[in-house]
Amino acid sequence: MGKRLMKGNEAAVHGALMGGCTHFFGYPITPASEISQAAAYYFTAAGRTFLQAESEVSVINMLYGAASAGARVMTASSGPGIALMGEGLSYLAGAKLPSVVIDMQRAGPGLGNIWPEQSDYNMVVKGGGHGNYSNITLTPASAQEMFDFTRKAFELADRYRMTVFILSDAYIGQMMEPVEISGPVLHGQRKDWAVYGDSQSRKNLISSIYMSPALQRKHNEELQQTYRQVEQEVVDYELYMADDAEIVFVAYGIVARICHSAVHALREQGIRASLLRPKTVFPFPKNVVEDFAKRGIPLAVVELSSGQMADDVSLAANGNVEVLRYLTMGGETPTVAELVSSVRRDLATLGSRRSS
């Protein structure tokens, strides 16, 4: 269908339409409001459903209702709105209902500001609401990936019957880039568990309540088995210039793009830097991290938070190697020069430790 110049926020809406989304429920919040704005236009033009609710609590429960009836559903918000959706996200997980949620992260806590952070990582990757559950979490680093990942998310949500998050940030949502609009995903199969309001689905019941402890345990075990399957089948990442690495950046989203430039800057100075960019953070590419750690290659985690993803990197490294943390908060992003300086300093320190 050709390339178009657009913001990441708009690209996500086109990805949703090509992914077969039929219902978008939204509530405006910066820096995600343009997703709802674009959905209001494009969904209506395509004969699909757009509804602006009165709150994020209403939004997530509308997703629950429409997903129960077999629709492909989606919303988009930012940290404060996602926090309000916590109970509904847990109910979606408990009822095994597929949905897609975009979190365009901004600085927090509290009202914070509208500049980018990556401080919703724990909230999204570790569940977001009460109970034992997980969300598939995709981390785009471009407007093109906002389209591609959103398009792909609906198939993943249906296949595993769970919520898929697109965990992005304000910069990725606002930057304009050429986006290749690929064709629609073929779908439309009847979901044998959904409630369509006809005689064929009359026996189906959508619920997350199990009054018997034994039944609740069995249900939780089934959910965990699904998550283990996801870890085997869905994990995705990019390795850049990693064959001869002496230090590896680990970063996602806008920060990964900065690290990409830092890799080149360091190599020009004789330091063999590389980049591991997770495209999924649940499932997390822990086996790749573990491999670098066992080979004694230091890992430099760069993120716009207090180190939420760095904790997962440290767990995967299991004490086998130094995990450096280059952390920025408040809506600022590190510069290439700052990363180069930090790496040179820390490699010198590590070298002196090893020689002593």
C-alpha positions as CSV (number, residue, x, y, z in Angstrom):
1,M,0.0,0.0,0.0
2,G,3.1,2.2,-0.1
3,K,4.9,4.5,2.3
4,R,3.4,7.5,4.2
5,L,5.0,10.1,6.5
6,M,3.3,10.0,9.9
7,K,3.8,10.1,13.6
8,G,4.2,6.9,15.6
9,N,0.8,7.6,17.3
10,E,-1.0,7.6,13.9
11,A,1.0,4.6,12.7
12,A,-0.4,2.6,15.6
13,V,-4.0,3.3,14.5
14,H,-3.2,2.1,10.9
15,G,-1.6,-1.0,12.4
16,A,-4.7,-1.7,14.5
17,L,-7.0,-1.4,11.4
18,M,-4.7,-3.7,9.4
19,G,-4.6,-6.1,12.3
20,G,-8.3,-6.5,12.3
21,C,-9.3,-4.3,15.3
22,T,-13.0,-3.6,15.2
23,H,-13.5,-1.6,18.4
24,F,-11.4,1.2,19.8
25,F,-12.3,2.6,23.2
26,G,-10.4,5.6,24.5
27,Y,-10.0,8.5,26.9
28,P,-7.6,11.4,26.1
29,I,-4.3,11.8,27.9
30,T,-1.0,13.3,26.7
31,P,1.1,12.0,25.0
32,A,-1.3,9.3,23.7
33,S,-4.3,11.6,22.8
34,E,-3.4,11.6,19.1
35,I,-4.0,7.8,19.0
36,S,-7.6,8.3,20.0
37,Q,-7.9,11.3,17.7
38,A,-6.7,9.3,14.7
39,A,-8.8,6.3,15.7
40,A,-11.9,8.6,15.9
41,Y,-11.4,9.5,12.2
42,Y,-10.0,6.3,10.7
43,F,-12.2,3.7,12.6
44,T,-15.3,5.7,11.7
45,A,-14.3,6.0,8.1
46,A,-13.7,2.2,7.9
47,G,-17.1,1.5,9.4
48,R,-15.7,0.3,12.7
49,T,-16.4,1.4,16.2
50,F,-14.8,4.3,18.1
51,L,-16.1,5.4,21.4
52,Q,-14.7,8.0,23.8
53,A,-15.6,6.9,27.3
54,E,-15.9,9.1,30.4
55,S,-12.9,7.6,32.2
56,E,-10.1,5.0,31.8
57,V,-12.1,2.8,34.2
58,S,-15.0,2.7,31.8
59,V,-12.6,2.2,28.9
60,I,-11.0,-1.0,30.2
61,N,-14.4,-2.5,31.1
62,M,-15.7,-1.7,27.6
63,L,-12.8,-3.7,26.3
64,Y,-13.9,-6.6,28.6
65,G,-17.4,-6.5,27.2
66,A,-16.5,-6.2,23.5
67,A,-13.8,-8.9,23.8
68,S,-16.3,-11.2,25.5
69,A,-18.4,-10.9,22.4
70,G,-15.5,-11.9,20.2
71,A,-14.4,-8.5,18.9
72,R,-10.8,-7.4,18.4
73,V,-10.4,-4.5,20.9
74,M,-7.9,-1.9,21.7
75,T,-7.2,1.2,23.8
76,A,-4.3,3.6,24.3
77,S,-3.3,5.7,27.3
78,S,-0.3,6.8,29.4
79,G,0.9,5.9,32.9
80,P,-1.8,7.6,34.9
81,G,-4.5,6.1,32.8
82,I,-3.0,2.6,32.7
83,A,-2.8,2.7,36.5
84,L,-6.6,3.4,36.7
85,M,-7.1,0.3,34.4
86,G,-5.3,-2.0,36.8
87,E,-8.4,-3.8,38.1
88,G,-9.9,-4.3,34.6
89,L,-6.6,-5.6,33.2
90,S,-6.6,-8.2,35.9
91,Y,-10.2,-9.2,35.1
92,L,-9.2,-9.5,31.4
93,A,-6.4,-11.8,32.4
94,G,-8.6,-13.8,34.7
95,A,-11.2,-14.3,32.0
96,K,-8.6,-15.0,29.3
97,L,-9.9,-12.2,27.1
98,P,-7.6,-11.0,24.3
99,S,-7.1,-7.2,24.0
100,V,-4.4,-4.7,22.9
101,V,-3.3,-1.8,25.1
102,I,-0.8,0.9,24.1
103,D,1.1,2.7,26.9
104,M,2.8,5.9,25.6
105,Q,5.0,6.4,28.7
106,R,5.5,9.8,30.3
107,A,7.4,11.0,33.3
108,G,6.1,10.3,36.8
109,P,5.2,9.5,39.5
110,G,2.0,11.5,40.0
111,L,1.1,13.9,37.3
112,G,4.8,14.2,36.4
113,N,5.2,15.7,33.0
114,I,4.5,14.8,29.4
115,W,8.2,14.1,28.5
116,P,9.3,10.5,27.9
117,E,10.2,8.0,30.5
118,Q,10.2,4.2,30.7
119,S,9.0,4.1,34.3
120,D,5.9,2.0,33.6
121,Y,8.0,-1.0,32.9
122,N,7.2,-2.8,36.2
123,M,3.5,-1.9,36.1
124,V,3.1,-3.3,32.6
125,V,5.6,-6.2,32.4
126,K,4.9,-7.5,35.9
127,G,1.1,-7.5,35.4
128,G,-0.3,-4.1,36.4
129,G,-3.2,-5.3,38.6
130,H,-3.8,-7.9,41.3
131,G,-3.2,-11.6,41.0
132,N,-0.7,-13.8,39.2
133,Y,-0.7,-12.9,35.5
134,S,1.4,-11.4,32.7
135,N,1.0,-9.4,29.6
136,I,2.8,-9.9,26.3
137,T,4.8,-6.7,26.0
138,L,6.2,-5.4,22.7
139,T,8.6,-2.4,22.6
140,P,8.7,-0.5,19.3
141,A,11.6,1.8,18.5
142,S,10.3,3.5,15.4
143,A,7.1,4.7,13.8
144,Q,7.3,1.7,11.5
145,E,7.4,-0.7,14.5
146,M,4.5,1.2,16.0
147,F,2.6,0.0,12.9
148,D,4.1,-3.4,12.6
149,F,3.9,-4.3,16.3
150,T,0.3,-3.1,16.7
151,R,-0.8,-5.0,13.6
152,K,0.9,-8.1,15.0
153,A,-0.5,-7.7,18.5
154,F,-4.1,-8.7,17.7
155,E,-3.0,-12.1,16.4
156,L,-0.9,-12.7,19.5
157,A,-3.7,-11.7,21.7
158,D,-6.1,-14.1,20.1
159,R,-3.7,-16.9,19.9
160,Y,-2.8,-16.9,23.6
161,R,-6.1,-15.3,24.9
162,M,-4.3,-12.5,26.8
163,T,-3.6,-8.8,26.8
164,V,-0.8,-7.6,24.6
165,F,0.8,-4.2,25.5
166,I,2.6,-1.9,23.2
167,L,5.1,-0.3,25.6
168,S,6.3,2.9,23.9
169,D,7.3,6.4,24.9
170,A,6.4,10.0,24.1
171,Y,9.2,10.5,21.6
172,I,8.4,7.4,19.5
173,G,4.7,8.5,19.5
174,Q,5.5,12.1,18.4
175,M,8.3,11.6,15.9
176,M,7.4,11.6,12.2
177,E,8.9,8.9,9.9
178,P,8.1,7.1,6.7
179,V,5.9,4.1,7.4
180,E,5.2,1.2,5.0
181,I,1.5,0.4,5.3
182,S,1.3,-3.4,4.7
183,G,-2.0,-5.1,3.9
184,P,-4.7,-6.4,6.3
185,V,-4.2,-9.6,8.3
186,L,-6.8,-12.2,7.3
187,H,-8.9,-13.2,10.3
188,G,-12.5,-13.5,11.3
189,Q,-12.6,-17.1,12.6
190,R,-15.4,-17.6,15.1
191,K,-14.0,-17.9,18.6
192,D,-15.5,-21.0,20.2
193,W,-15.3,-19.5,23.7
194,A,-16.9,-16.1,22.9
195,V,-20.5,-15.0,23.7
196,Y,-22.1,-13.9,20.4
197,G,-25.7,-13.8,21.6
198,D,-26.8,-16.8,19.5
199,S,-27.8,-20.3,20.2
200,Q,-24.4,-21.7,19.2
201,S,-22.6,-19.7,21.9
202,R,-25.4,-19.8,24.6
203,K,-23.4,-22.3,26.7
204,N,-20.4,-20.0,26.9
205,L,-19.7,-18.1,30.1
206,I,-17.1,-15.4,30.5
207,S,-15.9,-15.2,34.1
208,S,-12.9,-15.0,36.4
209,I,-14.5,-16.2,39.6
210,Y,-13.6,-19.6,41.0
211,M,-15.1,-20.1,44.5
212,S,-13.3,-23.4,45.0
213,P,-9.6,-23.1,45.9
214,A,-8.9,-26.2,43.9
215,L,-10.5,-24.7,40.8
216,Q,-8.7,-21.4,41.3
217,R,-5.4,-23.2,41.6
218,K,-6.1,-25.1,38.4
219,H,-7.0,-21.9,36.6
220,N,-3.8,-20.2,37.8
221,E,-1.8,-23.2,36.7
222,E,-3.3,-23.1,33.2
223,L,-2.5,-19.3,33.0
224,Q,1.1,-20.0,34.0
225,Q,1.4,-22.7,31.5
226,T,0.3,-20.3,28.8
227,Y,2.9,-17.8,30.0
228,R,5.6,-20.4,29.8
229,Q,4.5,-21.2,26.2
230,V,4.7,-17.5,25.4
231,E,8.2,-17.4,26.7
232,Q,9.2,-20.2,24.3
233,E,7.4,-18.9,21.3
234,V,7.2,-15.1,21.3
235,V,10.5,-13.7,22.6
236,D,12.1,-11.3,20.1
237,Y,15.1,-9.0,20.0
238,E,17.7,-7.4,17.8
239,L,21.4,-7.9,18.1
240,Y,23.6,-5.2,16.6
241,M,27.3,-5.6,15.9
242,A,27.5,-8.3,18.7
243,D,30.0,-10.8,17.1
244,D,33.1,-9.2,18.6
245,A,31.5,-7.3,21.5
246,E,33.5,-6.2,24.6
247,I,30.5,-4.4,26.0
248,V,26.8,-4.6,25.2
249,F,24.2,-1.9,25.6
250,V,20.8,-3.2,26.6
251,A,18.0,-0.7,25.7
252,Y,14.6,-0.5,24.2
253,G,12.4,2.3,22.6
254,I,13.9,5.7,22.0
255,V,16.9,5.0,24.1
256,A,17.9,2.1,21.9
257,R,18.2,4.5,19.0
258,I,20.6,6.6,21.0
259,C,22.6,3.5,21.9
260,H,22.8,2.6,18.3
261,S,24.6,5.8,17.6
262,A,26.8,5.4,20.7
263,V,27.9,1.9,19.3
264,H,29.3,3.6,16.2
265,A,30.9,6.4,18.2
266,L,32.6,4.0,20.6
267,R,33.8,1.8,17.7
268,E,35.4,4.8,16.1
269,Q,37.4,5.1,19.3
270,G,38.4,1.5,19.3
271,I,35.9,0.2,21.8
272,R,33.9,-2.8,20.4
273,A,30.5,-1.8,21.7
274,S,27.2,-3.6,20.6
275,L,23.5,-3.4,21.3
276,L,20.9,-5.8,22.5
277,R,17.5,-4.3,21.8
278,P,14.6,-6.3,23.3
279,K,11.5,-6.2,21.0
280,T,9.7,-8.0,23.7
281,V,10.2,-7.4,27.4
282,F,7.7,-10.1,28.4
283,P,8.9,-12.5,27.4
284,F,12.3,-11.1,28.2
285,P,15.3,-12.3,26.1
286,K,17.0,-13.6,29.2
287,N,18.8,-16.4,27.4
288,V,20.7,-13.9,25.3
289,V,21.6,-11.9,28.4
290,E,22.7,-15.1,30.1
291,D,25.0,-16.0,27.2
292,F,26.8,-12.6,27.2
293,A,27.2,-12.8,31.0
294,K,28.7,-16.3,30.9
295,R,31.2,-15.1,28.3
296,G,32.2,-12.3,30.7
297,I,31.0,-9.4,28.5
298,P,29.8,-6.4,30.6
299,L,26.2,-5.3,30.1
300,A,25.3,-1.6,30.1
301,V,21.6,-1.1,30.7
302,V,20.4,2.3,29.4
303,E,16.8,3.3,30.4
304,L,14.6,6.2,31.3
305,S,13.8,4.9,34.8
306,S,15.3,4.0,38.1
307,G,16.5,0.7,36.7
308,Q,13.3,-1.4,36.3
309,M,14.5,-3.3,33.2
310,A,18.0,-3.4,34.7
311,D,16.7,-5.6,37.5
312,D,15.6,-8.1,34.9
313,V,19.0,-7.9,33.2
314,S,20.7,-8.5,36.5
315,L,18.5,-11.5,37.3
316,A,19.4,-13.0,33.9
317,A,23.1,-12.3,34.3
318,N,23.0,-14.1,37.7
319,G,26.1,-12.4,39.0
320,N,28.3,-13.7,36.2
321,V,29.2,-10.2,34.9
322,E,29.1,-6.5,35.8
323,V,25.7,-4.9,35.0
324,L,26.2,-1.2,34.5
325,R,23.2,1.1,34.9
326,Y,23.0,4.3,32.9
327,L,19.7,5.7,34.2
328,T,17.9,9.0,33.4
329,M,14.6,10.2,34.8
330,G,12.3,13.2,34.7
331,G,11.8,13.3,31.0
332,E,15.4,13.8,29.9
333,T,17.3,11.5,27.6
334,P,21.0,10.7,27.6
335,T,23.2,12.0,24.8
336,V,25.6,9.9,22.7
337,A,28.5,11.8,24.2
338,E,27.3,11.1,27.8
339,L,27.0,7.3,27.0
340,V,30.5,7.3,25.3
341,S,32.0,9.0,28.3
342,S,30.3,6.6,30.8
343,V,31.4,3.5,28.9
344,R,35.0,4.7,28.6
345,R,35.1,5.5,32.3
346,D,33.5,2.2,33.4
347,L,35.6,0.0,31.1
348,A,38.7,1.6,32.5
349,T,37.5,0.9,36.0
350,L,36.6,-2.7,35.2
351,G,40.0,-3.2,33.5
352,S,41.9,-1.9,36.6
353,R,39.9,-4.3,38.9
354,R,40.7,-7.3,36.7
355,S,44.5,-6.4,36.6
356,S,44.8,-5.9,40.3
